[in-house]
Amino acid sequence: MDRAEFFSSQAGRTIIAPRQTRARFSIGDVVRHRLFGFRGVVFDIDPVFANSEEWYQSIPEEMRPSRDQPFYHLLAENDDSSYVAYVSQGNLVGDAAGGPVDHPNVSQLFGPFKDGRYKMRRALMH
């Protein structure tokens, strides 16, 4: 399989990933964690796990997701707070019907919630 490399500042190392992966969700999609129920909007996607080893090992072994799947950066919310989450594709389901996400940073990255998703602000697109 053809591989690519990229440096992850979050992991502090070079990540080797398949040159092509299939992300189920896109930037601007609203998703829900299938186990914990929190919601979020996708603002970045890693083709494979690209966080620190400490972060990965902190997940209980019986719940630890495979590294070889897309991981999503989310502006997330639950009933108590707003935060940034890093979640494997296997732990997410779509949640566009749930309406907009009430995270204080959504308006910095995205325009209005429309047709079940957000569109990234033009100035941030490349």
C-alpha positions in Angstrom: 0.0 0.0 0.0 1.3 3.5 -0.9 2.1 5.4 2.3 2.6 9.1 3.2 4.3 10.8 6.1 3.3 14.0 8.0 4.5 15.6 11.2 1.9 15.8 14.0 2.8 18.5 16.5 0.1 17.1 18.8 1.9 13.7 18.8 5.3 15.2 18.6 6.4 12.8 15.9 6.1 11.8 12.2 3.0 9.8 11.4 2.9 7.2 8.6 -0.5 6.9 7.0 -2.0 5.3 3.9 -1.9 7.8 1.0 -5.7 7.4 0.7 -8.2 6.8 3.5 -12.0 7.0 3.5 -13.3 9.6 6.0 -17.0 9.1 6.7 -17.5 12.7 7.8 -16.3 16.1 6.5 -15.2 19.4 7.9 -18.4 21.2 9.0 -20.4 18.0 9.7 -22.2 17.7 13.0 -21.6 14.4 14.8 -22.4 12.6 18.0 -20.2 10.2 20.0 -21.9 6.8 19.8 -21.0 5.8 23.4 -20.9 9.0 25.4 -23.5 11.1 23.5 -21.7 14.4 23.3 -22.0 16.3 20.1 -19.6 18.3 18.0 -18.7 19.9 14.7 -15.7 18.5 12.7 -13.0 21.1 12.2 -10.1 18.9 11.2 -9.4 15.3 10.2 -6.3 13.1 10.7 -6.2 10.1 8.3 -5.0 7.9 11.2 -4.3 8.4 14.9 -2.0 11.3 15.3 -2.1 12.2 19.0 0.3 11.5 21.8 1.0 8.0 23.0 0.0 9.1 26.5 -3.4 10.2 25.3 -3.9 6.8 23.5 -2.8 4.8 26.6 -5.2 6.8 28.8 -8.1 5.1 27.1 -9.2 1.9 28.8 -7.8 -1.0 26.8 -11.2 -2.6 26.2 -12.4 0.7 24.7 -9.2 1.7 22.8 -10.0 2.3 19.1 -7.8 1.1 16.3 -5.1 3.6 15.2 -5.7 2.8 11.6 -8.8 4.8 11.0 -9.6 8.5 10.6 -9.6 10.6 13.8 -11.7 13.8 14.0 -11.0 17.1 15.8 -14.3 18.4 17.1 -15.6 21.5 18.7 -17.6 19.5 21.2 -20.3 20.1 23.8 -22.2 18.2 26.4 -24.7 19.3 29.0 -22.0 20.8 31.2 -19.3 22.4 29.0 -17.7 23.0 25.6 -14.3 21.6 24.7 -12.2 20.2 21.9 -12.4 16.5 21.4 -10.4 14.0 19.4 -12.5 11.0 18.4 -12.0 7.9 16.2 -14.3 7.4 13.2 -15.7 4.2 14.7 -17.0 6.2 17.7 -19.0 8.8 15.7 -22.4 8.9 14.1 -24.0 11.7 12.2 -26.2 14.1 14.0 -27.3 16.9 11.6 -30.9 16.6 12.8 -29.8 17.7 16.3 -29.4 21.3 15.1 -26.4 23.6 15.5 -23.6 23.1 18.0 -23.5 25.6 20.8 -19.6 25.8 21.2 -18.2 29.4 21.7 -15.6 28.9 18.9 -17.9 27.7 16.1 -18.4 31.3 14.8 -14.6 31.7 14.5 -14.3 28.8 12.1 -17.7 28.5 10.4 -20.5 30.5 8.9 -24.1 29.8 10.0 -25.6 26.3 10.4 -27.4 25.6 7.1 -28.9 22.5 5.6 -27.7 20.4 8.5 -24.0 21.4 8.5 -21.5 24.3 8.7 -19.4 25.7 6.0 -15.9 26.8 6.9 -15.3 30.5 6.7 -13.8 31.4 3.3 -10.8 33.2 4.8 -9.8 29.9 6.5 -10.0 27.7 3.4 -7.0 26.8 1.4 
